[in-house]
Amino acid sequence: MPPADKDAWEKQRDGWLQQLGDKVFRGWPVSGSPLDLKEAFNVESDGVRLRAFDFVSQAGVTLRLYVASRAKLDKADLVVVNPLDSAGWTEFLATYRPAFAEQLKAETPDS
């Protein structure tokens, strides 16, 4: 049942936010650390540009973000982010490794 009025809605919202903080994001740092974003590579092959960026997601944890686009794309109208599970990562490597072997040589399906 939806809240009856604005005060009830705000109380419900505050409760949800509290539960998210307690149950979902409890282990997250209270304040974010600088991303320290660095481009690892930016290469083109067969009409595709593959870029990789390394960033600090939290203190002591560096992650890599891959961005694939049409080679001559100046500015994207839309960016789609696809978090990958193990099967998706294996498929990503199978798709991109033939054209970007040097850049992806250290990546393994279980990395």
N, CA, C and O atoms as CSV, one atom per row, in Angstrom:
chain,resi,resn,atom,element,x,y,z
A,1,MET,N,N,0.844,-1.167,0.000
A,1,MET,CA,C,0.000,0.000,0.000
A,1,MET,C,C,0.899,1.244,0.000
A,1,MET,O,O,1.814,1.339,0.817
A,2,PRO,N,N,0.651,2.179,-0.891
A,2,PRO,CA,C,1.475,3.385,-0.943
A,2,PRO,C,C,1.266,4.253,0.294
A,2,PRO,O,O,0.202,4.216,0.912
A,3,PRO,N,N,2.275,5.028,0.649
A,3,PRO,CA,C,2.138,5.922,1.803
A,3,PRO,C,C,0.969,6.894,1.608
A,3,PRO,O,O,0.655,7.298,0.489
A,4,ALA,N,N,0.341,7.255,2.722
A,4,ALA,CA,C,-0.862,8.093,2.670
A,4,ALA,C,C,-0.557,9.556,2.367
A,4,ALA,O,O,-1.361,10.241,1.736
A,5,ASP,N,N,0.609,10.038,2.818
A,5,ASP,CA,C,0.932,11.449,2.599
A,5,ASP,C,C,2.446,11.629,2.495
A,5,ASP,O,O,3.208,10.664,2.560
A,6,LYS,N,N,2.856,12.870,2.335
A,6,LYS,CA,C,4.276,13.176,2.145
A,6,LYS,C,C,5.111,12.728,3.343
A,6,LYS,O,O,6.189,12.161,3.166
A,7,ASP,N,N,4.628,12.975,4.551
A,7,ASP,CA,C,5.379,12.581,5.743
A,7,ASP,C,C,5.560,11.070,5.811
A,7,ASP,O,O,6.637,10.582,6.155
A,8,ALA,N,N,4.506,10.335,5.484
A,8,ALA,CA,C,4.590,8.869,5.492
A,8,ALA,C,C,5.568,8.390,4.423
A,8,ALA,O,O,6.334,7.454,4.653
A,9,TRP,N,N,5.542,9.032,3.256
A,9,TRP,CA,C,6.471,8.664,2.186
A,9,TRP,C,C,7.915,8.905,2.622
A,9,TRP,O,O,8.776,8.051,2.413
A,10,GLU,N,N,8.186,10.068,3.230
A,10,GLU,CA,C,9.545,10.381,3.665
A,10,GLU,C,C,10.019,9.401,4.734
A,10,GLU,O,O,11.183,9.000,4.735
A,11,LYS,N,N,9.135,9.019,5.631
A,11,LYS,CA,C,9.492,8.041,6.666
A,11,LYS,C,C,9.823,6.692,6.033
A,11,LYS,O,O,10.800,6.046,6.412
A,12,GLN,N,N,9.004,6.268,5.065
A,12,GLN,CA,C,9.260,4.999,4.377
A,12,GLN,C,C,10.581,5.068,3.608
A,12,GLN,O,O,11.380,4.133,3.663
A,13,ARG,N,N,10.811,6.166,2.894
A,13,ARG,CA,C,12.049,6.347,2.137
A,13,ARG,C,C,13.264,6.289,3.057
A,13,ARG,O,O,14.243,5.606,2.758
A,14,ASP,N,N,13.200,7.005,4.174
A,14,ASP,CA,C,14.315,7.014,5.117
A,14,ASP,C,C,14.593,5.614,5.656
A,14,ASP,O,O,15.748,5.230,5.842
A,15,GLY,N,N,13.532,4.857,5.903
A,15,GLY,CA,C,13.706,3.474,6.357
A,15,GLY,C,C,14.388,2.616,5.308
A,15,GLY,O,O,15.272,1.822,5.630
A,16,TRP,N,N,13.981,2.772,4.048
A,16,TRP,CA,C,14.621,2.017,2.961
A,16,TRP,C,C,16.100,2.374,2.841
A,16,TRP,O,O,16.948,1.493,2.696
A,17,LEU,N,N,16.405,3.678,2.901
A,17,LEU,CA,C,17.800,4.103,2.791
A,17,LEU,C,C,18.632,3.550,3.944
A,17,LEU,O,O,19.777,3.142,3.750
A,18,GLN,N,N,18.057,3.538,5.136
A,18,GLN,CA,C,18.759,2.986,6.295
A,18,GLN,C,C,19.027,1.492,6.095
A,18,GLN,O,O,20.127,1.016,6.379
A,19,GLN,N,N,18.029,0.756,5.610
A,19,GLN,CA,C,18.205,-0.677,5.368
A,19,GLN,C,C,19.256,-0.936,4.290
A,19,GLN,O,O,20.063,-1.857,4.424
A,20,LEU,N,N,19.255,-0.136,3.226
A,20,LEU,CA,C,20.287,-0.288,2.194
A,20,LEU,C,C,21.671,-0.101,2.794
A,20,LEU,O,O,22.584,-0.884,2.531
A,21,GLY,N,N,21.818,0.939,3.599
A,21,GLY,CA,C,23.105,1.189,4.232
A,21,GLY,C,C,23.529,0.065,5.155
A,21,GLY,O,O,24.700,-0.313,5.184
A,22,ASP,N,N,22.574,-0.475,5.916
A,22,ASP,CA,C,22.878,-1.528,6.885
A,22,ASP,C,C,23.084,-2.894,6.246
A,22,ASP,O,O,23.967,-3.645,6.662
A,23,LYS,N,N,22.282,-3.222,5.244
A,23,LYS,CA,C,22.271,-4.584,4.712
A,23,LYS,C,C,23.029,-4.762,3.404
A,23,LYS,O,O,23.523,-5.855,3.126
A,24,VAL,N,N,23.130,-3.724,2.604
A,24,VAL,CA,C,23.753,-3.868,1.289
A,24,VAL,C,C,25.137,-3.231,1.246
A,24,VAL,O,O,26.079,-3.822,0.718
A,25,PHE,N,N,25.260,-2.035,1.799
A,25,PHE,CA,C,26.501,-1.281,1.660
A,25,PHE,C,C,27.295,-1.169,2.958
A,25,PHE,O,O,28.139,-0.283,3.087
A,26,ARG,N,N,27.040,-2.047,3.912
A,26,ARG,CA,C,27.699,-1.973,5.217
A,26,ARG,C,C,29.226,-2.014,5.103
A,26,ARG,O,O,29.912,-1.292,5.825
A,27,GLY,N,N,29.758,-2.836,4.221
A,27,GLY,CA,C,31.206,-2.985,4.103
A,27,GLY,C,C,31.880,-1.913,3.265
A,27,GLY,O,O,33.106,-1.893,3.155
A,28,TRP,N,N,31.103,-1.032,2.678
A,28,TRP,CA,C,31.688,0.006,1.822
A,28,TRP,C,C,32.304,1.101,2.680
A,28,TRP,O,O,31.811,1.391,3.770
A,29,PRO,N,N,33.378,1.709,2.193
A,29,PRO,CA,C,33.979,2.815,2.939
A,29,PRO,C,C,32.995,3.986,3.054
A,29,PRO,O,O,32.190,4.226,2.154
A,30,VAL,N,N,33.075,4.699,4.161
A,30,VAL,CA,C,32.180,5.829,4.383
A,30,VAL,C,C,32.477,6.948,3.386
A,30,VAL,O,O,31.563,7.542,2.813
A,31,SER,N,N,33.749,7.224,3.190
A,31,SER,CA,C,34.111,8.259,2.219
A,31,SER,C,C,34.898,7.610,1.093
A,31,SER,O,O,35.726,6.728,1.323
A,32,GLY,N,N,34.634,8.052,-0.104
A,32,GLY,CA,C,35.307,7.491,-1.265
A,32,GLY,C,C,36.739,7.978,-1.376
A,32,GLY,O,O,37.066,9.093,-0.967
A,33,SER,N,N,37.575,7.136,-1.928
A,33,SER,CA,C,38.952,7.537,-2.182
A,33,SER,C,C,39.040,8.061,-3.614
A,33,SER,O,O,38.161,7.774,-4.427
A,34,PRO,N,N,40.077,8.816,-3.933
A,34,PRO,CA,C,40.230,9.304,-5.305
A,34,PRO,C,C,40.308,8.133,-6.283
A,34,PRO,O,O,40.927,7.111,-5.985
A,35,LEU,N,N,39.679,8.282,-7.448
A,35,LEU,CA,C,39.672,7.205,-8.443
A,35,LEU,C,C,41.049,6.938,-9.026
A,35,LEU,O,O,41.341,5.805,-9.407
A,36,ASP,N,N,41.891,7.940,-9.105
A,36,ASP,CA,C,43.222,7.804,-9.700
A,36,ASP,C,C,43.118,7.122,-11.066
A,36,ASP,O,O,43.832,6.158,-11.343
A,37,LEU,N,N,42.231,7.628,-11.908
A,37,LEU,CA,C,41.942,7.051,-13.225
A,37,LEU,C,C,43.137,7.199,-14.153
A,37,LEU,O,O,43.669,8.296,-14.322
A,38,LYS,N,N,43.560,6.082,-14.757
A,38,LYS,CA,C,44.681,6.082,-15.696
A,38,LYS,C,C,44.315,5.247,-16.911
A,38,LYS,O,O,43.804,4.134,-16.781
A,39,GLU,N,N,44.580,5.790,-18.093
A,39,GLU,CA,C,44.342,5.027,-19.315
A,39,GLU,C,C,45.462,4.001,-19.468
A,39,GLU,O,O,46.637,4.364,-19.526
A,40,ALA,N,N,45.100,2.728,-19.532
A,40,ALA,CA,C,46.085,1.654,-19.675
A,40,ALA,C,C,46.472,1.470,-21.138
A,40,ALA,O,O,47.645,1.263,-21.450
A,41,PHE,N,N,45.489,1.546,-22.038
A,41,PHE,CA,C,45.769,1.509,-23.471
A,41,PHE,C,C,44.579,2.034,-24.249
A,41,PHE,O,O,43.462,2.122,-23.739
A,42,ASN,N,N,44.855,2.386,-25.518
A,42,ASN,CA,C,43.843,2.911,-26.428
A,42,ASN,C,C,44.300,2.509,-27.822
A,42,ASN,O,O,45.163,3.161,-28.409
A,43,VAL,N,N,43.719,1.429,-28.355
A,43,VAL,CA,C,44.172,0.886,-29.641
A,43,VAL,C,C,42.981,0.603,-30.550
A,43,VAL,O,O,41.849,0.438,-30.096
A,44,GLU,N,N,43.273,0.553,-31.852
A,44,GLU,CA,C,42.249,0.256,-32.849
A,44,GLU,C,C,42.662,-0.965,-33.657
A,44,GLU,O,O,43.842,-1.182,-33.933
A,45,SER,N,N,41.666,-1.753,-34.027
A,45,SER,CA,C,41.886,-2.916,-34.877
A,45,SER,C,C,40.578,-3.261,-35.573
A,45,SER,O,O,39.527,-3.333,-34.936
A,46,ASP,N,N,40.646,-3.472,-36.869
A,46,ASP,CA,C,39.475,-3.897,-37.650
A,46,ASP,C,C,38.240,-3.023,-37.416
A,46,ASP,O,O,37.124,-3.534,-37.318
A,47,GLY,N,N,38.442,-1.705,-37.326
A,47,GLY,CA,C,37.322,-0.792,-37.168
A,47,GLY,C,C,36.774,-0.670,-35.760
A,47,GLY,O,O,35.738,-0.039,-35.551
A,48,VAL,N,N,37.460,-1.269,-34.785
A,48,VAL,CA,C,37.026,-1.222,-33.383
A,48,VAL,C,C,38.122,-0.564,-32.552
A,48,VAL,O,O,39.305,-0.859,-32.717
A,49,ARG,N,N,37.715,0.321,-31.671
A,49,ARG,CA,C,38.654,0.901,-30.711
A,49,ARG,C,C,38.395,0.241,-29.363
A,49,ARG,O,O,37.256,0.176,-28.902
A,50,LEU,N,N,39.457,-0.244,-28.740
A,50,LEU,CA,C,39.357,-0.813,-27.397
A,50,LEU,C,C,40.260,0.004,-26.490
A,50,LEU,O,O,41.456,0.159,-26.740
A,51,ARG,N,N,39.657,0.519,-25.436
A,51,ARG,CA,C,40.408,1.285,-24.443
A,51,ARG,C,C,40.253,0.601,-23.093
A,51,ARG,O,O,39.242,-0.042,-22.812
A,52,ALA,N,N,41.272,0.756,-22.274
A,52,ALA,CA,C,41.211,0.226,-20.911
A,52,ALA,C,C,41.631,1.326,-19.949
A,52,ALA,O,O,42.579,2.070,-20.197
A,53,PHE,N,N,40.898,1.406,-18.848
A,53,PHE,CA,C,41.189,2.388,-17.810
A,53,PHE,C,C,41.334,1.654,-16.482
A,53,PHE,O,O,40.492,0.829,-16.127
A,54,ASP,N,N,42.390,1.953,-15.760
A,54,ASP,CA,C,42.572,1.418,-14.417
A,54,ASP,C,C,42.149,2.497,-13.426
A,54,ASP,O,O,42.459,3.675,-13.603
A,55,PHE,N,N,41.437,2.080,-12.382
A,55,PHE,CA,C,40.988,3.034,-11.373
A,55,PHE,C,C,40.932,2.357,-10.014
A,55,PHE,O,O,40.827,1.135,-9.915
A,56,VAL,N,N,41.005,3.161,-8.981
A,56,VAL,CA,C,40.939,2.666,-7.607
A,56,VAL,C,C,39.483,2.734,-7.159
A,56,VAL,O,O,38.912,3.816,-7.021
A,57,SER,N,N,38.888,1.557,-6.932
A,57,SER,CA,C,37.485,1.526,-6.510
A,57,SER,C,C,37.345,1.790,-5.013
A,57,SER,O,O,36.357,2.373,-4.565
A,58,GLN,N,N,38.332,1.361,-4.257
A,58,GLN,CA,C,38.432,1.655,-2.835
A,58,GLN,C,C,39.884,1.439,-2.451
A,58,GLN,O,O,40.639,0.844,-3.220
A,59,ALA,N,N,40.283,1.900,-1.299
A,59,ALA,CA,C,41.686,1.817,-0.896
A,59,ALA,C,C,42.219,0.395,-1.085
A,59,ALA,O,O,41.670,-0.563,-0.540
A,60,GLY,N,N,43.288,0.274,-1.857
A,60,GLY,CA,C,43.924,-1.017,-2.077
A,60,GLY,C,C,43.282,-1.886,-3.139
A,60,GLY,O,O,43.723,-3.016,-3.346
A,61,VAL,N,N,42.254,-1.397,-3.822
A,61,VAL,CA,C,41.566,-2.201,-4.839
A,61,VAL,C,C,41.562,-1.443,-6.167
A,61,VAL,O,O,40.851,-0.451,-6.327
A,62,THR,N,N,42.370,-1.926,-7.116
A,62,THR,CA,C,42.417,-1.335,-8.449
A,62,THR,C,C,41.658,-2.239,-9.410
A,62,THR,O,O,41.869,-3.452,-9.433
A,63,LEU,N,N,40.783,-1.647,-10.194
A,63,LEU,CA,C,39.985,-2.384,-11.170
A,63,LEU,C,C,40.266,-1.843,-12.564
A,63,LEU,O,O,40.779,-0.735,-12.721
A,64,ARG,N,N,39.925,-2.636,-13.575
A,64,ARG,CA,C,40.092,-2.209,-14.962
A,64,ARG,C,C,38.725,-2.160,-15.632
A,64,ARG,O,O,37.909,-3.071,-15.490
A,65,LEU,N,N,38.498,-1.079,-16.361
A,65,LEU,CA,C,37.277,-0.875,-17.135
A,65,LEU,C,C,37.654,-0.890,-18.608
A,65,LEU,O,O,38.537,-0.146,-19.035
A,66,TYR,N,N,36.986,-1.739,-19.387
A,66,TYR,CA,C,37.206,-1.792,-20.835
A,66,TYR,C,C,36.081,-1.044,-21.527
A,66,TYR,O,O,34.912,-1.170,-21.160
A,67,VAL,N,N,36.454,-0.259,-22.542
A,67,VAL,CA,C,35.480,0.494,-23.330
A,67,VAL,C,C,35.724,0.175,-24.799
A,67,VAL,O,O,36.801,0.448,-25.328
A,68,ALA,N,N,34.721,-0.405,-25.454
A,68,ALA,CA,C,34.810,-0.733,-26.881
A,68,ALA,C,C,33.867,0.185,-27.644
A,68,ALA,O,O,32.752,0.463,-27.203
A,69,SER,N,N,34.338,0.652,-28.803
A,69,SER,CA,C,33.512,1.528,-29.632
A,69,SER,C,C,33.952,1.417,-31.083
A,69,SER,O,O,34.958,0.783,-31.402
A,70,ARG,N,N,33.178,2.046,-31.947
A,70,ARG,CA,C,33.574,2.170,-33.343
A,70,ARG,C,C,34.867,2.980,-33.368
A,70,ARG,O,O,35.020,3.932,-32.602
A,71,ALA,N,N,35.791,2.609,-34.239
A,71,ALA,CA,C,37.128,3.198,-34.233
A,71,ALA,C,C,37.128,4.715,-34.354
A,71,ALA,O,O,37.871,5.376,-33.630
A,72,LYS,N,N,36.342,5.276,-35.220
A,72,LYS,CA,C,36.397,6.724,-35.470
A,72,LYS,C,C,35.309,7.509,-34.737
A,72,LYS,O,O,35.027,8.651,-35.100
A,73,LEU,N,N,34.706,6.928,-33.733
A,73,LEU,CA,C,33.653,7.600,-32.974
A,73,LEU,C,C,34.253,8.761,-32.179
A,73,LEU,O,O,35.159,8.563,-31.369
A,74,ASP,N,N,33.743,9.970,-32.415
A,74,ASP,CA,C,34.243,11.139,-31.688
A,74,ASP,C,C,33.605,11.259,-30.308
A,74,ASP,O,O,34.296,11.421,-29.302
A,75,LYS,N,N,32.279,11.177,-30.277
A,75,LYS,CA,C,31.561,11.313,-29.011
A,75,LYS,C,C,30.354,10.385,-29.041
A,75,LYS,O,O,29.547,10.428,-29.970
A,76,ALA,N,N,30.242,9.566,-28.038
A,76,ALA,CA,C,29.131,8.612,-27.968
A,76,ALA,C,C,27.846,9.310,-27.532
A,76,ALA,O,O,27.859,10.129,-26.614
A,77,ASP,N,N,26.745,8.984,-28.190
A,77,ASP,CA,C,25.434,9.475,-27.774
A,77,ASP,C,C,24.907,8.679,-26.589
A,77,ASP,O,O,24.083,9.165,-25.814
A,78,LEU,N,N,25.394,7.444,-26.460
A,78,LEU,CA,C,24.917,6.540,-25.423
A,78,LEU,C,C,26.067,5.638,-24.998
A,78,LEU,O,O,26.826,5.150,-25.835
A,79,VAL,N,N,26.189,5.422,-23.711
A,79,VAL,CA,C,27.182,4.490,-23.176
A,79,VAL,C,C,26.425,3.420,-22.404
A,79,VAL,O,O,25.615,3.731,-21.530
A,80,VAL,N,N,26.688,2.166,-22.729
A,80,VAL,CA,C,26.041,1.046,-22.062
A,80,VAL,C,C,27.096,0.325,-21.229
A,80,VAL,O,O,28.152,-0.041,-21.745
A,81,VAL,N,N,26.819,0.124,-19.965
A,81,VAL,CA,C,27.743,-0.572,-19.068
A,81,VAL,C,C,27.210,-1.977,-18.840
A,81,VAL,O,O,26.064,-2.162,-18.431
A,82,ASN,N,N,28.061,-2.967,-19.111
A,82,ASN,CA,C,27.680,-4.368,-18.933
A,82,ASN,C,C,28.607,-5.025,-17.915
A,82,ASN,O,O,29.708,-5.439,-18.279
A,83,PRO,N,N,28.197,-5.134,-16.653
A,83,PRO,CA,C,28.995,-5.910,-15.702
A,83,PRO,C,C,28.988,-7.367,-16.159
A,83,PRO,O,O,27.951,-7.891,-16.563
A,84,LEU,N,N,30.140,-8.011,-16.093
A,84,LEU,CA,C,30.248,-9.373,-16.613
A,84,LEU,C,C,30.402,-10.387,-15.491
A,84,LEU,O,O,31.144,-10.172,-14.532
A,85,ASP,N,N,29.690,-11.487,-15.630
A,85,ASP,CA,C,29.928,-12.627,-14.758
A,85,ASP,C,C,31.027,-13.465,-15.406
A,85,ASP,O,O,31.602,-13.054,-16.415
A,86,SER,N,N,31.319,-14.608,-14.852
A,86,SER,CA,C,32.402,-15.450,-15.360
A,86,SER,C,C,32.188,-15.835,-16.822
A,86,SER,O,O,33.118,-15.766,-17.625
A,87,ALA,N,N,30.979,-16.236,-17.165
A,87,ALA,CA,C,30.684,-16.623,-18.548
A,87,ALA,C,C,30.794,-15.418,-19.485
A,87,ALA,O,O,31.300,-15.544,-20.600
A,88,GLY,N,N,30.327,-14.262,-19.040
A,88,GLY,CA,C,30.420,-13.055,-19.848
A,88,GLY,C,C,31.851,-12.621,-20.073
A,88,GLY,O,O,32.197,-12.156,-21.159
A,89,TRP,N,N,32.701,-12.771,-19.041
A,89,TRP,CA,C,34.120,-12.421,-19.168
A,89,TRP,C,C,34.802,-13.349,-20.174
A,89,TRP,O,O,35.595,-12.896,-20.999
A,90,THR,N,N,34.498,-14.632,-20.106
A,90,THR,CA,C,35.054,-15.594,-21.063
A,90,THR,C,C,34.625,-15.232,-22.480
A,90,THR,O,O,35.434,-15.298,-23.406
A,91,GLU,N,N,33.368,-14.852,-22.658
A,91,GLU,CA,C,32.864,-14.452,-23.973
A,91,GLU,C,C,33.535,-13.156,-24.453
A,91,GLU,O,O,33.862,-13.027,-25.632
A,92,PHE,N,N,33.737,-12.204,-23.542
A,92,PHE,CA,C,34.429,-10.959,-23.886
A,92,PHE,C,C,35.823,-11.265,-24.423
A,92,PHE,O,O,36.222,-10.748,-25.466
A,93,LEU,N,N,36.558,-12.106,-23.705
A,93,LEU,CA,C,37.913,-12.454,-24.146
A,93,LEU,C,C,37.896,-13.167,-25.491
A,93,LEU,O,O,38.739,-12.892,-26.345
A,94,ALA,N,N,36.954,-14.072,-25.689
A,94,ALA,CA,C,36.864,-14.791,-26.966
A,94,ALA,C,C,36.549,-13.834,-28.113
A,94,ALA,O,O,37.018,-14.031,-29.233
A,95,THR,N,N,35.764,-12.813,-27.840
A,95,THR,CA,C,35.386,-11.843,-28.869
A,95,THR,C,C,36.528,-10.889,-29.202
A,95,THR,O,O,36.799,-10.643,-30.378
A,96,TYR,N,N,37.196,-10.354,-28.199
A,96,TYR,CA,C,38.168,-9.285,-28.420
A,96,TYR,C,C,39.622,-9.736,-28.516
A,96,TYR,O,O,40.440,-9.026,-29.100
A,97,ARG,N,N,39.962,-10.880,-27.967
A,97,ARG,CA,C,41.363,-11.297,-27.983
A,97,ARG,C,C,41.936,-11.485,-29.388
A,97,ARG,O,O,43.098,-11.140,-29.599
A,98,PRO,N,N,41.185,-12.012,-30.362
A,98,PRO,CA,C,41.779,-12.160,-31.696
A,98,PRO,C,C,42.298,-10.834,-32.273
A,98,PRO,O,O,43.343,-10.821,-32.923
A,99,ALA,N,N,41.602,-9.744,-32.052
A,99,ALA,CA,C,42.018,-8.452,-32.604
A,99,ALA,C,C,42.930,-7.667,-31.660
A,99,ALA,O,O,43.650,-6.771,-32.099
A,100,PHE,N,N,42.903,-7.998,-30.372
A,100,PHE,CA,C,43.669,-7.239,-29.385
A,100,PHE,C,C,44.505,-8.184,-28.514
A,100,PHE,O,O,44.517,-8.076,-27.288
A,101,ALA,N,N,45.188,-9.096,-29.166
A,101,ALA,CA,C,45.936,-10.139,-28.454
A,101,ALA,C,C,46.988,-9.558,-27.515
A,101,ALA,O,O,47.120,-10.009,-26.377
A,102,GLU,N,N,47.730,-8.570,-27.977
A,102,GLU,CA,C,48.797,-7.994,-27.154
A,102,GLU,C,C,48.227,-7.348,-25.888
A,102,GLU,O,O,48.775,-7.526,-24.800
A,103,GLN,N,N,47.147,-6.612,-26.025
A,103,GLN,CA,C,46.574,-5.904,-24.882
A,103,GLN,C,C,45.878,-6.847,-23.892
A,103,GLN,O,O,45.813,-6.553,-22.698
A,104,LEU,N,N,45.367,-7.962,-24.378
A,104,LEU,CA,C,44.610,-8.876,-23.517
A,104,LEU,C,C,45.379,-10.145,-23.158
A,104,LEU,O,O,44.812,-11.069,-22.575
A,105,LYS,N,N,46.665,-10.195,-23.500
A,105,LYS,CA,C,47.424,-11.437,-23.299
A,105,LYS,C,C,47.500,-11.869,-21.838
A,105,LYS,O,O,47.545,-13.067,-21.559
A,106,ALA,N,N,47.515,-10.939,-20.914
A,106,ALA,CA,C,47.633,-11.299,-19.496
A,106,ALA,C,C,46.292,-11.665,-18.863
A,106,ALA,O,O,46.254,-12.175,-17.743
A,107,GLU,N,N,45.207,-11.410,-19.566
A,107,GLU,CA,C,43.879,-11.693,-19.016
A,107,GLU,C,C,43.531,-13.163,-19.199
A,107,GLU,O,O,43.782,-13.752,-20.251
A,108,THR,N,N,42.958,-13.736,-18.169
A,108,THR,CA,C,42.539,-15.135,-18.233
A,108,THR,C,C,41.052,-15.218,-17.900
A,108,THR,O,O,40.509,-14.311,-17.269
A,109,PRO,N,N,40.394,-16.289,-18.315
A,109,PRO,CA,C,38.962,-16.416,-18.013
A,109,PRO,C,C,38.646,-16.361,-16.517
A,109,PRO,O,O,37.532,-16.000,-16.137
A,110,ASP,N,N,39.604,-16.712,-15.672
A,110,ASP,CA,C,39.331,-16.696,-14.230
A,110,ASP,C,C,39.922,-15.475,-13.527
A,110,ASP,O,O,39.944,-15.421,-12.297
A,111,SER,N,N,40.403,-14.494,-14.299
A,111,SER,CA,C,40.986,-13.302,-13.654
A,111,SER,C,C,39.950,-12.247,-13.376
A,111,SER,O,O,40.275,-11.187,-12.840
